[in-house]
Amino acid sequence: MARKAADAAIGATKTALVEQARKHDRVLRLVDPKHTTMDCGQCGARAKHRLPLSERTYTCTACGAWSPRDKNSARVMLVRFQPG
Ligand SMILES: [Zn+2]
């Protein structure tokens, strides 16, 4: 039930974002959220295990980079949209 409510909330947010982007003539890029919390924003390595939500720092076992988990995820999303 909670998952259904969360999915509905995400769907409503996405609809609102698409509408606002259209209304204000802005480019909106939707990112596949898969593994955004598991991939390293520096080297692209994928962690073997999902980070528990209580763990706020992402540390890469491959390159040793570390950053706040949300910043790491943001970097992963940016990298996914680099052309080429
Ligand atoms: Zn890394």
PDB file of the backbone (N, CA, C, O) and the ligand in Angstrom, with CONECT records:
HET     ZN  A 101       1
ATOM      1  N   MET A   1       0.833  -1.210   0.000  1.00  0.00           N
ATOM      2  CA  MET A   1       0.000   0.000   0.000  1.00  0.00           C
ATOM      3  C   MET A   1       0.868   1.260   0.000  1.00  0.00           C
ATOM      4  O   MET A   1       0.629   2.190  -0.770  1.00  0.00           O
ATOM      5  N   ALA A   2       1.878   1.277   0.874  1.00  0.00           N
ATOM      6  CA  ALA A   2       2.773   2.441   0.940  1.00  0.00           C
ATOM      7  C   ALA A   2       3.510   2.607  -0.384  1.00  0.00           C
ATOM      8  O   ALA A   2       3.737   3.727  -0.844  1.00  0.00           O
ATOM      9  N   ARG A   3       3.878   1.495  -0.985  1.00  0.00           N
ATOM     10  CA  ARG A   3       4.585   1.538  -2.259  1.00  0.00           C
ATOM     11  C   ARG A   3       3.680   2.113  -3.352  1.00  0.00           C
ATOM     12  O   ARG A   3       4.114   2.906  -4.187  1.00  0.00           O
ATOM     13  N   LYS A   4       2.398   1.688  -3.323  1.00  0.00           N
ATOM     14  CA  LYS A   4       1.428   2.205  -4.297  1.00  0.00           C
ATOM     15  C   LYS A   4       1.298   3.719  -4.160  1.00  0.00           C
ATOM     16  O   LYS A   4       1.266   4.438  -5.158  1.00  0.00           O
ATOM     17  N   ALA A   5       1.224   4.198  -2.917  1.00  0.00           N
ATOM     18  CA  ALA A   5       1.090   5.632  -2.653  1.00  0.00           C
ATOM     19  C   ALA A   5       2.345   6.363  -3.120  1.00  0.00           C
ATOM     20  O   ALA A   5       2.257   7.447  -3.697  1.00  0.00           O
ATOM     21  N   ALA A   6       3.511   5.770  -2.871  1.00  0.00           N
ATOM     22  CA  ALA A   6       4.771   6.391  -3.294  1.00  0.00           C
ATOM     23  C   ALA A   6       4.845   6.454  -4.822  1.00  0.00           C
ATOM     24  O   ALA A   6       5.255   7.470  -5.384  1.00  0.00           O
ATOM     25  N   ASP A   7       4.446   5.365  -5.493  1.00  0.00           N
ATOM     26  CA  ASP A   7       4.445   5.346  -6.959  1.00  0.00           C
ATOM     27  C   ASP A   7       3.506   6.416  -7.513  1.00  0.00           C
ATOM     28  O   ASP A   7       3.829   7.086  -8.494  1.00  0.00           O
ATOM     29  N   ALA A   8       2.336   6.571  -6.875  1.00  0.00           N
ATOM     30  CA  ALA A   8       1.362   7.574  -7.315  1.00  0.00           C
ATOM     31  C   ALA A   8       1.936   8.980  -7.136  1.00  0.00           C
ATOM     32  O   ALA A   8       1.757   9.845  -7.994  1.00  0.00           O
ATOM     33  N   ALA A   9       2.631   9.202  -6.008  1.00  0.00           N
ATOM     34  CA  ALA A   9       3.225  10.513  -5.739  1.00  0.00           C
ATOM     35  C   ALA A   9       4.314  10.827  -6.756  1.00  0.00           C
ATOM     36  O   ALA A   9       4.423  11.958  -7.231  1.00  0.00           O
ATOM     37  N   ILE A  10       5.122   9.816  -7.088  1.00  0.00           N
ATOM     38  CA  ILE A  10       6.180  10.022  -8.083  1.00  0.00           C
ATOM     39  C   ILE A  10       5.570  10.320  -9.448  1.00  0.00           C
ATOM     40  O   ILE A  10       6.055  11.180 -10.183  1.00  0.00           O
ATOM     41  N   GLY A  11       4.493   9.596  -9.777  1.00  0.00           N
ATOM     42  CA  GLY A  11       3.804   9.818 -11.045  1.00  0.00           C
ATOM     43  C   GLY A  11       3.227  11.228 -11.128  1.00  0.00           C
ATOM     44  O   GLY A  11       3.315  11.880 -12.169  1.00  0.00           O
ATOM     45  N   ALA A  12       2.639  11.694 -10.034  1.00  0.00           N
ATOM     46  CA  ALA A  12       2.042  13.035 -10.001  1.00  0.00           C
ATOM     47  C   ALA A  12       3.124  14.107 -10.123  1.00  0.00           C
ATOM     48  O   ALA A  12       2.935  15.115 -10.804  1.00  0.00           O
ATOM     49  N   THR A  13       4.258  13.883  -9.457  1.00  0.00           N
ATOM     50  CA  THR A  13       5.376  14.837  -9.521  1.00  0.00           C
ATOM     51  C   THR A  13       5.928  14.912 -10.941  1.00  0.00           C
ATOM     52  O   THR A  13       6.227  15.990 -11.454  1.00  0.00           O
ATOM     53  N   LYS A  14       6.054  13.743 -11.560  1.00  0.00           N
ATOM     54  CA  LYS A  14       6.575  13.686 -12.925  1.00  0.00           C
ATOM     55  C   LYS A  14       5.642  14.429 -13.890  1.00  0.00           C
ATOM     56  O   LYS A  14       6.095  15.193 -14.743  1.00  0.00           O
ATOM     57  N   THR A  15       4.341  14.194 -13.740  1.00  0.00           N
ATOM     58  CA  THR A  15       3.352  14.875 -14.578  1.00  0.00           C
ATOM     59  C   THR A  15       3.457  16.391 -14.401  1.00  0.00           C
ATOM     60  O   THR A  15       3.419  17.139 -15.378  1.00  0.00           O
ATOM     61  N   ALA A  16       3.591  16.840 -13.147  1.00  0.00           N
ATOM     62  CA  ALA A  16       3.696  18.271 -12.862  1.00  0.00           C
ATOM     63  C   ALA A  16       4.978  18.856 -13.473  1.00  0.00           C
ATOM     64  O   ALA A  16       4.964  19.957 -14.023  1.00  0.00           O
ATOM     65  N   LEU A  17       6.087  18.105 -13.370  1.00  0.00           N
ATOM     66  CA  LEU A  17       7.355  18.582 -13.940  1.00  0.00           C
ATOM     67  C   LEU A  17       7.262  18.720 -15.456  1.00  0.00           C
ATOM     68  O   LEU A  17       7.701  19.715 -16.032  1.00  0.00           O
ATOM     69  N   VAL A  18       6.681  17.702 -16.091  1.00  0.00           N
ATOM     70  CA  VAL A  18       6.538  17.727 -17.549  1.00  0.00           C
ATOM     71  C   VAL A  18       5.688  18.925 -17.963  1.00  0.00           C
ATOM     72  O   VAL A  18       6.012  19.625 -18.923  1.00  0.00           O
ATOM     73  N   GLU A  19       4.604  19.152 -17.233  1.00  0.00           N
ATOM     74  CA  GLU A  19       3.702  20.255 -17.540  1.00  0.00           C
ATOM     75  C   GLU A  19       4.392  21.616 -17.351  1.00  0.00           C
ATOM     76  O   GLU A  19       4.252  22.502 -18.194  1.00  0.00           O
ATOM     77  N   GLN A  20       5.126  21.779 -16.263  1.00  0.00           N
ATOM     78  CA  GLN A  20       5.831  23.037 -16.003  1.00  0.00           C
ATOM     79  C   GLN A  20       6.925  23.290 -17.044  1.00  0.00           C
ATOM     80  O   GLN A  20       7.120  24.420 -17.493  1.00  0.00           O
ATOM     81  N   ALA A  21       7.629  22.227 -17.417  1.00  0.00           N
ATOM     82  CA  ALA A  21       8.689  22.366 -18.428  1.00  0.00           C
ATOM     83  C   ALA A  21       8.086  22.816 -19.761  1.00  0.00           C
ATOM     84  O   ALA A  21       8.634  23.678 -20.448  1.00  0.00           O
ATOM     85  N   ARG A  22       6.933  22.207 -20.114  1.00  0.00           N
ATOM     86  CA  ARG A  22       6.262  22.574 -21.363  1.00  0.00           C
ATOM     87  C   ARG A  22       5.784  24.037 -21.305  1.00  0.00           C
ATOM     88  O   ARG A  22       5.988  24.819 -22.234  1.00  0.00           O
ATOM     89  N   LYS A  23       5.150  24.368 -20.190  1.00  0.00           N
ATOM     90  CA  LYS A  23       4.580  25.703 -19.996  1.00  0.00           C
ATOM     91  C   LYS A  23       5.660  26.798 -20.089  1.00  0.00           C
ATOM     92  O   LYS A  23       5.427  27.864 -20.658  1.00  0.00           O
ATOM     93  N   HIS A  24       6.831  26.515 -19.525  1.00  0.00           N
ATOM     94  CA  HIS A  24       7.900  27.518 -19.487  1.00  0.00           C
ATOM     95  C   HIS A  24       8.984  27.283 -20.526  1.00  0.00           C
ATOM     96  O   HIS A  24      10.057  27.885 -20.488  1.00  0.00           O
ATOM     97  N   ASP A  25       8.666  26.378 -21.467  1.00  0.00           N
ATOM     98  CA  ASP A  25       9.560  26.105 -22.598  1.00  0.00           C
ATOM     99  C   ASP A  25      10.981  25.731 -22.132  1.00  0.00           C
ATOM    100  O   ASP A  25      11.972  26.248 -22.648  1.00  0.00           O
ATOM    101  N   ARG A  26      11.052  24.844 -21.169  1.00  0.00           N
ATOM    102  CA  ARG A  26      12.336  24.390 -20.647  1.00  0.00           C
ATOM    103  C   ARG A  26      12.586  22.948 -21.058  1.00  0.00           C
ATOM    104  O   ARG A  26      11.653  22.176 -21.279  1.00  0.00           O
ATOM    105  N   VAL A  27      13.868  22.601 -21.156  1.00  0.00           N
ATOM    106  CA  VAL A  27      14.229  21.222 -21.484  1.00  0.00           C
ATOM    107  C   VAL A  27      14.154  20.388 -20.208  1.00  0.00           C
ATOM    108  O   VAL A  27      14.744  20.747 -19.189  1.00  0.00           O
ATOM    109  N   LEU A  28      13.442  19.297 -20.268  1.00  0.00           N
ATOM    110  CA  LEU A  28      13.340  18.378 -19.132  1.00  0.00           C
ATOM    111  C   LEU A  28      13.926  17.031 -19.554  1.00  0.00           C
ATOM    112  O   LEU A  28      13.516  16.453 -20.560  1.00  0.00           O
ATOM    113  N   ARG A  29      14.867  16.551 -18.792  1.00  0.00           N
ATOM    114  CA  ARG A  29      15.461  15.253 -19.111  1.00  0.00           C
ATOM    115  C   ARG A  29      15.153  14.276 -17.993  1.00  0.00           C
ATOM    116  O   ARG A  29      15.593  14.445 -16.856  1.00  0.00           O
ATOM    117  N   LEU A  30      14.403  13.270 -18.331  1.00  0.00           N
ATOM    118  CA  LEU A  30      14.042  12.258 -17.341  1.00  0.00           C
ATOM    119  C   LEU A  30      15.137  11.195 -17.304  1.00  0.00           C
ATOM    120  O   LEU A  30      15.584  10.704 -18.340  1.00  0.00           O
ATOM    121  N   VAL A  31      15.551  10.858 -16.104  1.00  0.00           N
ATOM    122  CA  VAL A  31      16.660   9.914 -15.929  1.00  0.00           C
ATOM    123  C   VAL A  31      16.130   8.573 -15.448  1.00  0.00           C
ATOM    124  O   VAL A  31      15.257   8.517 -14.582  1.00  0.00           O
ATOM    125  N   ASP A  32      16.652   7.507 -16.007  1.00  0.00           N
ATOM    126  CA  ASP A  32      16.327   6.176 -15.500  1.00  0.00           C
ATOM    127  C   ASP A  32      16.934   6.074 -14.099  1.00  0.00           C
ATOM    128  O   ASP A  32      18.157   6.111 -13.957  1.00  0.00           O
ATOM    129  N   PRO A  33      16.106   5.946 -13.069  1.00  0.00           N
ATOM    130  CA  PRO A  33      16.624   5.977 -11.700  1.00  0.00           C
ATOM    131  C   PRO A  33      17.360   4.712 -11.279  1.00  0.00           C
ATOM    132  O   PRO A  33      17.933   4.648 -10.191  1.00  0.00           O
ATOM    133  N   LYS A  34      17.340   3.708 -12.147  1.00  0.00           N
ATOM    134  CA  LYS A  34      17.961   2.426 -11.802  1.00  0.00           C
ATOM    135  C   LYS A  34      19.436   2.587 -11.415  1.00  0.00           C
ATOM    136  O   LYS A  34      20.228   3.153 -12.169  1.00  0.00           O
ATOM    137  N   HIS A  35      19.781   2.092 -10.260  1.00  0.00           N
ATOM    138  CA  HIS A  35      21.166   2.046  -9.767  1.00  0.00           C
ATOM    139  C   HIS A  35      21.798   3.409  -9.496  1.00  0.00           C
ATOM    140  O   HIS A  35      23.013   3.486  -9.314  1.00  0.00           O
ATOM    141  N   THR A  36      21.014   4.480  -9.464  1.00  0.00           N
ATOM    142  CA  THR A  36      21.622   5.795  -9.221  1.00  0.00           C
ATOM    143  C   THR A  36      22.224   5.898  -7.824  1.00  0.00           C
ATOM    144  O   THR A  36      23.088   6.743  -7.588  1.00  0.00           O
ATOM    145  N   THR A  37      21.783   5.057  -6.901  1.00  0.00           N
ATOM    146  CA  THR A  37      22.385   5.084  -5.570  1.00  0.00           C
ATOM    147  C   THR A  37      23.506   4.059  -5.426  1.00  0.00           C
ATOM    148  O   THR A  37      24.177   4.007  -4.396  1.00  0.00           O
ATOM    149  N   MET A  38      23.707   3.245  -6.461  1.00  0.00           N
ATOM    150  CA  MET A  38      24.731   2.195  -6.380  1.00  0.00           C
ATOM    151  C   MET A  38      25.951   2.487  -7.242  1.00  0.00           C
ATOM    152  O   MET A  38      27.028   1.949  -6.987  1.00  0.00           O
ATOM    153  N   ASP A  39      25.799   3.328  -8.252  1.00  0.00           N
ATOM    154  CA  ASP A  39      26.913   3.626  -9.144  1.00  0.00           C
ATOM    155  C   ASP A  39      27.764   4.763  -8.588  1.00  0.00           C
ATOM    156  O   ASP A  39      27.262   5.649  -7.896  1.00  0.00           O
ATOM    157  N   CYS A  40      29.073   4.725  -8.905  1.00  0.00           N
ATOM    158  CA  CYS A  40      29.984   5.785  -8.481  1.00  0.00           C
ATOM    159  C   CYS A  40      29.942   6.918  -9.504  1.00  0.00           C
ATOM    160  O   CYS A  40      30.065   6.676 -10.705  1.00  0.00           O
ATOM    161  N   GLY A  41      29.770   8.144  -9.037  1.00  0.00           N
ATOM    162  CA  GLY A  41      29.711   9.304  -9.923  1.00  0.00           C
ATOM    163  C   GLY A  41      31.073   9.668 -10.485  1.00  0.00           C
ATOM    164  O   GLY A  41      31.161  10.432 -11.447  1.00  0.00           O
ATOM    165  N   GLN A  42      32.127   9.137  -9.904  1.00  0.00           N
ATOM    166  CA  GLN A  42      33.492   9.444 -10.362  1.00  0.00           C
ATOM    167  C   GLN A  42      33.981   8.442 -11.410  1.00  0.00           C
ATOM    168  O   GLN A  42      34.432   8.833 -12.486  1.00  0.00           O
ATOM    169  N   CYS A  43      33.889   7.153 -11.090  1.00  0.00           N
ATOM    170  CA  CYS A  43      34.470   6.143 -11.987  1.00  0.00           C
ATOM    171  C   CYS A  43      33.424   5.245 -12.648  1.00  0.00           C
ATOM    172  O   CYS A  43      33.747   4.494 -13.568  1.00  0.00           O
ATOM    173  N   GLY A  44      32.174   5.317 -12.186  1.00  0.00           N
ATOM    174  CA  GLY A  44      31.115   4.531 -12.820  1.00  0.00           C
ATOM    175  C   GLY A  44      30.993   3.102 -12.304  1.00  0.00           C
ATOM    176  O   GLY A  44      30.125   2.358 -12.758  1.00  0.00           O
ATOM    177  N   ALA A  45      31.843   2.709 -11.367  1.00  0.00           N
ATOM    178  CA  ALA A  45      31.750   1.358 -10.822  1.00  0.00           C
ATOM    179  C   ALA A  45      30.432   1.179 -10.083  1.00  0.00           C
ATOM    180  O   ALA A  45      29.907   2.126  -9.498  1.00  0.00           O
ATOM    181  N   ARG A  46      29.899  -0.035 -10.110  1.00  0.00           N
ATOM    182  CA  ARG A  46      28.647  -0.303  -9.423  1.00  0.00           C
ATOM    183  C   ARG A  46      28.908  -1.080  -8.138  1.00  0.00           C
ATOM    184  O   ARG A  46      29.600  -2.098  -8.136  1.00  0.00           O
ATOM    185  N   ALA A  47      28.340  -0.577  -7.050  1.00  0.00           N
ATOM    186  CA  ALA A  47      28.490  -1.279  -5.770  1.00  0.00           C
ATOM    187  C   ALA A  47      27.721  -2.596  -5.836  1.00  0.00           C
ATOM    188  O   ALA A  47      26.725  -2.715  -6.550  1.00  0.00           O
ATOM    189  N   LYS A  48      28.197  -3.568  -5.089  1.00  0.00           N
ATOM    190  CA  LYS A  48      27.549  -4.882  -5.111  1.00  0.00           C
ATOM    191  C   LYS A  48      26.266  -4.884  -4.289  1.00  0.00           C
ATOM    192  O   LYS A  48      25.351  -5.668  -4.541  1.00  0.00           O
ATOM    193  N   HIS A  49      26.215  -3.988  -3.298  1.00  0.00           N
ATOM    194  CA  HIS A  49      25.044  -3.960  -2.423  1.00  0.00           C
ATOM    195  C   HIS A  49      24.445  -2.565  -2.380  1.00  0.00           C
ATOM    196  O   HIS A  49      25.142  -1.557  -2.500  1.00  0.00           O
ATOM    197  N   ARG A  50      23.149  -2.538  -2.207  1.00  0.00           N
ATOM    198  CA  ARG A  50      22.426  -1.285  -2.050  1.00  0.00           C
ATOM    199  C   ARG A  50      22.819  -0.635  -0.718  1.00  0.00           C
ATOM    200  O   ARG A  50      22.971  -1.323   0.291  1.00  0.00           O
ATOM    201  N   LEU A  51      22.981   0.668  -0.723  1.00  0.00           N
ATOM    202  CA  LEU A  51      23.274   1.392   0.520  1.00  0.00           C
ATOM    203  C   LEU A  51      22.016   1.446   1.374  1.00  0.00           C
ATOM    204  O   LEU A  51      20.946   1.791   0.872  1.00  0.00           O
ATOM    205  N   PRO A  52      22.124   1.111   2.654  1.00  0.00           N
ATOM    206  CA  PRO A  52      20.942   1.325   3.502  1.00  0.00           C
ATOM    207  C   PRO A  52      20.672   2.827   3.606  1.00  0.00           C
ATOM    208  O   PRO A  52      21.605   3.630   3.560  1.00  0.00           O
ATOM    209  N   LEU A  53      19.413   3.203   3.743  1.00  0.00           N
ATOM    210  CA  LEU A  53      19.035   4.623   3.750  1.00  0.00           C
ATOM    211  C   LEU A  53      19.729   5.387   4.882  1.00  0.00           C
ATOM    212  O   LEU A  53      19.958   6.592   4.779  1.00  0.00           O
ATOM    213  N   SER A  54      20.056   4.675   5.957  1.00  0.00           N
ATOM    214  CA  SER A  54      20.720   5.321   7.099  1.00  0.00           C
ATOM    215  C   SER A  54      22.164   5.696   6.770  1.00  0.00           C
ATOM    216  O   SER A  54      22.754   6.545   7.439  1.00  0.00           O
ATOM    217  N   GLU A  55      22.727   5.074   5.754  1.00  0.00           N
ATOM    218  CA  GLU A  55      24.108   5.357   5.355  1.00  0.00           C
ATOM    219  C   GLU A  55      24.090   6.565   4.428  1.00  0.00           C
ATOM    220  O   GLU A  55      23.634   6.467   3.289  1.00  0.00           O
ATOM    221  N   ARG A  56      24.590   7.715   4.915  1.00  0.00           N
ATOM    222  CA  ARG A  56      24.431   8.958   4.168  1.00  0.00           C
ATOM    223  C   ARG A  56      25.618   9.283   3.275  1.00  0.00           C
ATOM    224  O   ARG A  56      25.569  10.222   2.480  1.00  0.00           O
ATOM    225  N   THR A  57      26.685   8.503   3.411  1.00  0.00           N
ATOM    226  CA  THR A  57      27.875   8.752   2.616  1.00  0.00           C
ATOM    227  C   THR A  57      28.132   7.583   1.673  1.00  0.00           C
ATOM    228  O   THR A  57      28.133   6.423   2.086  1.00  0.00           O
ATOM    229  N   TYR A  58      28.350   7.907   0.401  1.00  0.00           N
ATOM    230  CA  TYR A  58      28.684   6.879  -0.568  1.00  0.00           C
ATOM    231  C   TYR A  58      30.203   6.792  -0.650  1.00  0.00           C
ATOM    232  O   TYR A  58      30.875   7.804  -0.852  1.00  0.00           O
ATOM    233  N   THR A  59      30.741   5.601  -0.495  1.00  0.00           N
ATOM    234  CA  THR A  59      32.176   5.386  -0.658  1.00  0.00           C
ATOM    235  C   THR A  59      32.364   4.314  -1.715  1.00  0.00           C
ATOM    236  O   THR A  59      31.802   3.224  -1.615  1.00  0.00           O
ATOM    237  N   CYS A  60      33.162   4.631  -2.734  1.00  0.00           N
ATOM    238  CA  CYS A  60      33.379   3.702  -3.840  1.00  0.00           C
ATOM    239  C   CYS A  60      34.487   2.712  -3.473  1.00  0.00           C
ATOM    240  O   CYS A  60      35.577   3.110  -3.062  1.00  0.00           O
ATOM    241  N   THR A  61      34.196   1.427  -3.624  1.00  0.00           N
ATOM    242  CA  THR A  61      35.205   0.410  -3.307  1.00  0.00           C
ATOM    243  C   THR A  61      36.230   0.301  -4.440  1.00  0.00           C
ATOM    244  O   THR A  61      37.321  -0.230  -4.236  1.00  0.00           O
ATOM    245  N   ALA A  62      35.885   0.800  -5.629  1.00  0.00           N
ATOM    246  CA  ALA A  62      36.804   0.706  -6.771  1.00  0.00           C
ATOM    247  C   ALA A  62      37.832   1.846  -6.790  1.00  0.00           C
ATOM    248  O   ALA A  62      39.028   1.597  -6.941  1.00  0.00           O
ATOM    249  N   CYS A  63      37.370   3.095  -6.637  1.00  0.00           N
ATOM    250  CA  CYS A  63      38.301   4.225  -6.762  1.00  0.00           C
ATOM    251  C   CYS A  63      38.506   4.971  -5.441  1.00  0.00           C
ATOM    252  O   CYS A  63      39.370   5.844  -5.354  1.00  0.00           O
ATOM    253  N   GLY A  64      37.728   4.639  -4.426  1.00  0.00           N
ATOM    254  CA  GLY A  64      37.903   5.267  -3.109  1.00  0.00           C
ATOM    255  C   GLY A  64      37.234   6.622  -2.970  1.00  0.00           C
ATOM    256  O   GLY A  64      37.321   7.243  -1.911  1.00  0.00           O
ATOM    257  N   ALA A  65      36.562   7.098  -4.025  1.00  0.00           N
ATOM    258  CA  ALA A  65      35.873   8.396  -3.940  1.00  0.00           C
ATOM    259  C   ALA A  65      34.745   8.293  -2.921  1.00  0.00           C
ATOM    260  O   ALA A  65      34.100   7.253  -2.790  1.00  0.00           O
ATOM    261  N   TRP A  66      34.521   9.384  -2.208  1.00  0.00           N
ATOM    262  CA  TRP A  66      33.380   9.383  -1.303  1.00  0.00           C
ATOM    263  C   TRP A  66      32.704  10.742  -1.351  1.00  0.00           C
ATOM    264  O   TRP A  66      33.359  11.763  -1.562  1.00  0.00           O
ATOM    265  N   SER A  67      31.417  10.753  -1.160  1.00  0.00           N
ATOM    266  CA  SER A  67      30.648  12.000  -1.120  1.00  0.00           C
ATOM    267  C   SER A  67      29.297  11.696  -0.490  1.00  0.00           C
ATOM    268  O   SER A  67      28.904  10.535  -0.374  1.00  0.00           O
ATOM    269  N   PRO A  68      28.580  12.759  -0.079  1.00  0.00           N
ATOM    270  CA  PRO A  68      27.230  12.535   0.431  1.00  0.00           C
ATOM    271  C   PRO A  68      26.422  11.758  -0.611  1.00  0.00           C
ATOM    272  O   PRO A  68      26.540  12.040  -1.803  1.00  0.00           O
ATOM    273  N   ARG A  69      25.624  10.812  -0.202  1.00  0.00           N
ATOM    274  CA  ARG A  69      24.970   9.903  -1.146  1.00  0.00           C
ATOM    275  C   ARG A  69      24.132  10.632  -2.195  1.00  0.00           C
ATOM    276  O   ARG A  69      24.110  10.215  -3.353  1.00  0.00           O
ATOM    277  N   ASP A  70      23.446  11.707  -1.817  1.00  0.00           N
ATOM    278  CA  ASP A  70      22.611  12.417  -2.781  1.00  0.00           C
ATOM    279  C   ASP A  70      23.458  13.136  -3.831  1.00  0.00           C
ATOM    280  O   ASP A  70      23.077  13.224  -4.998  1.00  0.00           O
ATOM    281  N   LYS A  71      24.614  13.648  -3.397  1.00  0.00           N
ATOM    282  CA  LYS A  71      25.521  14.302  -4.352  1.00  0.00           C
ATOM    283  C   LYS A  71      26.079  13.286  -5.328  1.00  0.00           C
ATOM    284  O   LYS A  71      26.202  13.562  -6.521  1.00  0.00           O
ATOM    285  N   ASN A  72      26.417  12.105  -4.818  1.00  0.00           N
ATOM    286  CA  ASN A  72      26.913  11.054  -5.702  1.00  0.00           C
ATOM    287  C   ASN A  72      25.846  10.688  -6.736  1.00  0.00           C
ATOM    288  O   ASN A  72      26.141  10.557  -7.924  1.00  0.00           O
ATOM    289  N   SER A  73      24.607  10.524  -6.273  1.00  0.00           N
ATOM    290  CA  SER A  73      23.510  10.179  -7.191  1.00  0.00           C
ATOM    291  C   SER A  73      23.312  11.269  -8.237  1.00  0.00           C
ATOM    292  O   SER A  73      23.069  10.975  -9.408  1.00  0.00           O
ATOM    293  N   ALA A  74      23.414  12.525  -7.817  1.00  0.00           N
ATOM    294  CA  ALA A  74      23.254  13.642  -8.757  1.00  0.00           C
ATOM    295  C   ALA A  74      24.343  13.581  -9.834  1.00  0.00           C
ATOM    296  O   ALA A  74      24.074  13.822 -11.011  1.00  0.00           O
ATOM    297  N   ARG A  75      25.570  13.257  -9.422  1.00  0.00           N
ATOM    298  CA  ARG A  75      26.670  13.120 -10.376  1.00  0.00           C
ATOM    299  C   ARG A  75      26.418  11.995 -11.367  1.00  0.00           C
ATOM    300  O   ARG A  75      26.681  12.130 -12.562  1.00  0.00           O
ATOM    301  N   VAL A  76      25.902  10.877 -10.850  1.00  0.00           N
ATOM    302  CA  VAL A  76      25.580   9.735 -11.717  1.00  0.00           C
ATOM    303  C   VAL A  76      24.569  10.164 -12.778  1.00  0.00           C
ATOM    304  O   VAL A  76      24.704   9.811 -13.949  1.00  0.00           O
ATOM    305  N   MET A  77      23.557  10.925 -12.365  1.00  0.00           N
ATOM    306  CA  MET A  77      22.524  11.362 -13.302  1.00  0.00           C
ATOM    307  C   MET A  77      23.097  12.317 -14.345  1.00  0.00           C
ATOM    308  O   MET A  77      22.724  12.251 -15.517  1.00  0.00           O
ATOM    309  N   LEU A  78      23.997  13.199 -13.929  1.00  0.00           N
ATOM    310  CA  LEU A  78      24.624  14.122 -14.883  1.00  0.00           C
ATOM    311  C   LEU A  78      25.462  13.369 -15.891  1.00  0.00           C
ATOM    312  O   LEU A  78      25.409  13.654 -17.088  1.00  0.00           O
ATOM    313  N   VAL A  79      26.241  12.404 -15.412  1.00  0.00           N
ATOM    314  CA  VAL A  79      27.110  11.607 -16.292  1.00  0.00           C
ATOM    315  C   VAL A  79      26.262  10.867 -17.329  1.00  0.00           C
ATOM    316  O   VAL A  79      26.666  10.736 -18.484  1.00  0.00           O
ATOM    317  N   ARG A  80      25.105  10.392 -16.921  1.00  0.00           N
ATOM    318  CA  ARG A  80      24.251   9.652 -17.852  1.00  0.00           C
ATOM    319  C   ARG A  80      23.770  10.533 -18.996  1.00  0.00           C
ATOM    320  O   ARG A  80      23.344  10.020 -20.030  1.00  0.00           O
ATOM    321  N   PHE A  81      23.829  11.837 -18.829  1.00  0.00           N
ATOM    322  CA  PHE A  81      23.352  12.722 -19.892  1.00  0.00           C
ATOM    323  C   PHE A  81      24.447  13.432 -20.653  1.00  0.00           C
ATOM    324  O   PHE A  81      24.165  14.308 -21.471  1.00  0.00           O
ATOM    325  N   GLN A  82      25.688  13.073 -20.401  1.00  0.00           N
ATOM    326  CA  GLN A  82      26.765  13.650 -21.202  1.00  0.00           C
ATOM    327  C   GLN A  82      26.631  13.090 -22.615  1.00  0.00           C
ATOM    328  O   GLN A  82      26.578  11.873 -22.794  1.00  0.00           O
ATOM    329  N   PRO A  83      26.574  13.973 -23.630  1.00  0.00           N
ATOM    330  CA  PRO A  83      26.455  13.457 -25.000  1.00  0.00           C
ATOM    331  C   PRO A  83      27.715  12.703 -25.401  1.00  0.00           C
ATOM    332  O   PRO A  83      28.832  13.072 -25.040  1.00  0.00           O
ATOM    333  N   GLY A  84      27.501  11.659 -26.144  1.00  0.00           N
ATOM    334  CA  GLY A  84      28.619  10.811 -26.628  1.00  0.00           C
ATOM    335  C   GLY A  84      28.981   9.893 -25.536  1.00  0.00           C
ATOM    336  O   GLY A  84      29.891   9.079 -25.691  1.00  0.00           O
TER     337      GLY A  84
HETATM  338 ZN    ZN A 101      34.534   5.040  -8.047  1.00  0.00          ZN2+
END
